[in-house]
Amino acid sequence: MARYPQSCVLKWTGYATSESSGNLSFDYTKGNLNMGAVISGTPIIGPACTITVRPMNFKLKAGGDSVALMIDGGNFDKTNLINVTPTSDYEGKQLNFAVSIIANAKSVLNARVGW
């Protein structure tokens, strides 16, 4: 199983590129697991971007195949939490995540995502 970093910077420059997605790993012990996302760049009024997290080798406790967090332009430079808690079957395992950002075509954004 691949070992990815625990954090990355996603970049949005008006359209999706290879820099607008990445892979992360985390060694999960137990309890709730929240990923953090801090956005910076050109804020807009209202929804600024969406960070999507997809489990690569586990199932989310909340169900579904991904978690998407819409971040408002007023929440730039603040830690936004994304609940990525796995089911209890994955205690003591390495979890792998695919993360991505999407935003308005007129936005230029950076997102630091991870732990």
Order of alpha helices (4+ residues) and beta strands (2+ residues): beta-beta-beta-beta-beta-beta-beta-beta
